[in-house]
Amino acid sequence: MRIGELAALVGVSTRTVRYYHHLGLLPEPERLPNGYREYRMRDAVRLARVRHLAGLGLSLEELRDALSGDRGADFRGADFREALRELDDDLARQQEAIAARRARLAALLAQPELSPDSMMSPDAADVLRDLGSGGSVFGAFDHELLTLATVLSDEEGQANLAELMRPMTEPGKLDAGHALYRRLDELADAEAGDERVGPLAEEMAAHVPDELAGMMPSGPAAELSWMEAMTGELSPAQAEVLRLVFTKLKERA
């Protein structure tokens, strides 16, 4: 049979057949004196097997590598079996990930009403709600950053964050934190050299528990990303306070 007949029999395009030739997945028959290639039934069987395995999820590159061994060419080699095992393991991991995502969706759908706090664990939502902003503009900004960090964490990470932030909700600690927020609000129009910057940074760094200080991002790229996110919406004085706090917390950590 000619290439068009082979492609039609298996249900692929002639372009696909030629591509499989190019990758080494399907041997090319010798040309006949008339210049055409003559395909046989074994070529159709091999082409159908390749198509079937590609449909299961094996990439064409994986198929090519698996079929390159001594016995791989007839789908019985050890490399081919290993490729199938790896595919099965990968599908099992995908299945577990899908099950976990469906479980999180089920938990969301089970809630009587959906709100922004629905994206985090009830424990973490309670802690963030207790922290509040104290009516401070900067406090509201900081609360959004804490919310972002919480939402981006997995279930275990949210539980850890909630546990680390809970001491900050104790009455004395909470009042002190809101007072620091108000002092930062007062720097909304100030420059980086303002005399209030240094003392405020010292007090803010001292206010953060050691456990939270240990969670500061590390590495130049992470630090730069964190600082850009934190300071892009702040005055020069507020940004300088946070830079100094960040440096002091890194030193303590």
C-alpha positions as CSV (number, residue, x, y, z in Angstrom):
1,M,0.0,0.0,0.0
2,R,1.1,3.6,-0.6
3,I,1.6,6.2,2.2
4,G,-1.9,7.7,1.7
5,E,-3.5,4.3,2.0
6,L,-1.5,3.5,5.1
7,A,-2.4,6.8,6.7
8,A,-6.1,6.3,6.0
9,L,-6.1,2.8,7.3
10,V,-4.6,3.8,10.7
11,G,-6.5,7.2,10.9
12,V,-3.6,9.6,10.7
13,S,-2.4,12.1,8.1
14,T,0.4,11.4,5.6
15,R,2.3,14.3,7.3
16,T,2.1,12.4,10.6
17,V,3.6,9.3,8.9
18,R,6.4,11.3,7.4
19,Y,7.1,12.9,10.8
20,Y,7.2,9.4,12.4
21,H,9.8,8.5,9.8
22,H,11.8,11.6,10.7
23,L,11.8,10.7,14.4
24,G,12.7,7.0,13.7
25,L,9.4,5.7,15.1
26,L,8.4,4.1,11.8
27,P,11.0,2.6,9.5
28,E,10.9,3.9,5.9
29,P,10.5,1.1,3.3
30,E,12.9,1.0,0.4
31,R,11.7,2.8,-2.7
32,L,10.5,0.6,-5.6
33,P,11.9,1.2,-9.1
34,N,8.9,3.4,-9.8
35,G,10.0,5.7,-7.0
36,Y,7.1,4.9,-4.6
37,R,7.5,3.3,-1.2
38,E,5.4,0.2,-0.6
39,Y,4.1,-0.3,2.9
40,R,3.0,-3.6,4.3
41,M,0.6,-4.7,7.0
42,R,3.4,-4.8,9.7
43,D,4.0,-1.1,9.0
44,A,0.3,-0.4,9.7
45,V,0.4,-2.4,12.9
46,R,3.5,-0.6,14.1
47,L,2.0,2.8,13.2
48,A,-1.2,1.9,15.0
49,R,0.7,0.9,18.1
50,V,2.7,4.1,18.1
51,R,-0.5,6.1,17.8
52,H,-2.2,4.2,20.6
53,L,0.7,4.7,23.0
54,A,1.0,8.4,22.1
55,G,-2.7,8.6,23.0
56,L,-2.0,7.1,26.4
57,G,0.4,10.0,27.1
58,L,3.9,8.8,26.1
59,S,5.6,11.6,24.2
60,L,7.0,10.8,20.8
61,E,10.5,11.5,22.1
62,E,10.0,8.9,24.9
63,L,8.7,6.4,22.4
64,R,11.7,7.0,20.2
65,D,14.1,6.4,23.1
66,A,12.2,3.4,24.3
67,L,12.2,1.8,20.9
68,S,15.8,2.4,20.2
69,G,17.0,-0.8,22.1
70,D,17.7,-4.2,20.7
71,R,14.2,-5.4,21.4
72,G,12.5,-2.1,21.7
73,A,11.7,-2.0,18.0
74,D,9.0,-4.7,18.5
75,F,7.6,-3.1,21.7
76,R,9.1,-5.8,24.0
77,G,12.3,-4.1,25.2
78,A,13.2,-3.3,28.8
79,D,13.5,0.4,27.9
80,F,9.9,0.3,26.5
81,R,8.6,-1.4,29.7
82,E,10.4,1.2,31.8
83,A,8.8,4.0,29.8
84,L,5.4,2.6,30.4
85,R,6.1,2.3,34.1
86,E,7.2,5.9,34.2
87,L,4.0,6.9,32.4
88,D,1.9,5.0,34.9
89,D,3.7,6.7,37.8
90,D,3.2,10.1,36.2
91,L,-0.5,9.4,35.7
92,A,-0.8,8.2,39.4
93,R,0.7,11.5,40.5
94,Q,-1.7,13.5,38.3
95,Q,-4.6,11.5,39.7
96,E,-3.5,12.3,43.3
97,A,-3.2,16.0,42.4
98,I,-6.6,16.0,40.8
99,A,-8.1,14.3,43.9
100,A,-6.6,16.9,46.1
101,R,-7.9,19.8,44.0
102,R,-11.3,18.2,44.0
103,A,-11.2,17.9,47.7
104,R,-10.4,21.6,48.0
105,L,-13.2,22.5,45.6
106,A,-15.6,20.3,47.6
107,A,-14.7,22.2,50.8
108,L,-15.4,25.5,49.1
109,L,-18.7,24.3,47.7
110,A,-19.7,23.1,51.1
111,Q,-19.5,26.6,52.6
112,P,-23.0,28.3,52.9
113,E,-21.5,31.6,51.5
114,L,-18.4,32.2,49.6
115,S,-16.1,35.2,50.5
116,P,-12.5,36.2,50.0
117,D,-11.7,34.3,53.2
118,S,-13.0,31.1,51.5
119,M,-9.7,30.7,49.7
120,M,-7.9,29.9,53.0
121,S,-8.4,27.6,56.0
122,P,-10.9,28.8,58.6
123,D,-8.0,28.9,61.2
124,A,-5.9,31.2,59.0
125,A,-9.0,33.4,58.2
126,D,-9.7,33.8,61.9
127,V,-6.2,34.9,62.7
128,L,-6.1,37.4,59.8
129,R,-9.5,38.7,60.9
130,D,-8.3,39.2,64.5
131,L,-5.1,41.0,63.3
132,G,-7.2,43.5,61.4
133,S,-5.7,46.9,60.3
134,G,-6.6,49.1,63.3
135,G,-8.0,51.6,60.8
136,S,-4.6,52.2,59.4
137,V,-3.9,52.7,55.7
138,F,-0.6,50.9,56.0
139,G,-2.3,48.3,58.2
140,A,-4.7,47.5,55.4
141,F,-1.8,47.2,53.0
142,D,0.1,44.9,55.3
143,H,-3.1,42.8,55.8
144,E,-3.3,42.3,52.1
145,L,0.2,41.1,51.9
146,L,-0.4,38.6,54.7
147,T,-3.5,37.5,52.9
148,L,-1.6,37.0,49.7
149,A,1.1,34.9,51.5
150,T,-1.6,32.8,53.1
151,V,-3.7,32.2,50.0
152,L,-0.5,31.2,48.0
153,S,0.4,28.6,50.7
154,D,-0.9,25.0,50.7
155,E,-2.9,23.6,53.6
156,E,0.1,22.8,55.8
157,G,1.7,26.2,55.0
158,Q,-1.5,28.0,56.0
159,A,-1.6,26.2,59.3
160,N,2.0,27.1,60.0
161,L,1.4,30.8,59.1
162,A,-1.7,30.9,61.3
163,E,0.3,29.5,64.2
164,L,3.1,31.9,63.7
165,M,0.8,34.9,63.5
166,R,-1.5,34.0,66.4
167,P,0.8,35.6,69.1
168,M,0.4,38.9,67.2
169,T,-3.3,38.9,68.0
170,E,-2.9,38.9,71.8
171,P,-4.3,42.2,73.2
172,G,-1.0,43.9,74.2
173,K,0.8,42.8,71.0
174,L,-2.1,43.7,68.8
175,D,-2.4,47.2,70.2
176,A,1.4,47.7,69.8
177,G,1.2,46.6,66.2
178,H,-1.7,49.0,65.4
179,A,0.3,51.8,67.0
180,L,3.2,51.0,64.7
181,Y,0.9,51.1,61.7
182,R,-0.3,54.6,62.7
183,R,3.3,55.8,63.0
184,L,4.0,54.4,59.5
185,D,0.9,56.3,58.2
186,E,2.4,59.5,59.5
187,L,5.3,58.9,57.0
188,A,3.1,58.9,54.0
189,D,4.6,62.1,52.6
190,A,8.1,61.8,54.1
191,E,11.4,61.3,52.4
192,A,13.8,58.4,53.2
193,G,16.1,60.6,55.3
194,D,13.3,61.5,57.8
195,E,14.6,61.3,61.4
196,R,11.7,59.1,62.4
197,V,12.7,56.3,60.0
198,G,15.5,54.7,62.1
199,P,13.7,54.5,65.4
200,L,10.5,53.2,63.9
201,A,12.4,50.5,62.0
202,E,14.1,49.4,65.2
203,E,10.8,49.1,67.0
204,M,9.0,47.3,64.2
205,A,11.8,44.7,63.9
206,A,11.7,44.1,67.6
207,H,7.9,43.7,67.4
208,V,8.2,40.7,65.0
209,P,8.6,37.3,66.8
210,D,11.7,35.3,66.1
211,E,9.6,32.6,64.3
212,L,8.2,35.0,61.8
213,A,11.6,36.6,61.3
214,G,12.9,33.2,60.3
215,M,10.4,33.1,57.4
216,M,11.8,36.1,55.6
217,P,12.6,35.3,52.0
218,S,16.3,34.5,51.3
219,G,18.4,34.9,48.2
220,P,19.0,38.1,46.1
221,A,16.1,37.3,43.7
222,A,13.6,36.6,46.4
223,E,14.6,39.6,48.4
224,L,14.4,41.9,45.4
225,S,11.0,40.6,44.5
226,W,9.7,41.0,48.1
227,M,11.0,44.5,48.4
228,E,9.5,45.6,45.0
229,A,6.1,44.2,46.0
230,M,6.3,45.8,49.4
231,T,7.6,49.3,48.5
232,G,6.1,50.0,45.2
233,E,3.0,51.6,46.7
234,L,4.7,53.4,49.6
235,S,6.4,56.7,50.3
236,P,10.2,56.9,50.3
237,A,10.2,57.0,54.1
238,Q,7.9,54.0,54.5
239,A,9.9,52.0,52.0
240,E,13.1,52.8,53.8
241,V,11.5,51.7,57.1
242,L,10.6,48.4,55.6
243,R,14.1,48.0,54.0
244,L,15.7,48.5,57.4
245,V,13.3,46.2,59.1
246,F,13.9,43.5,56.5
247,T,17.7,43.8,57.0
248,K,17.4,43.6,60.8
249,L,15.1,40.5,60.5
250,K,17.5,38.8,58.2
251,E,20.4,39.4,60.6
252,R,18.3,38.0,63.5
253,A,17.3,35.0,61.5
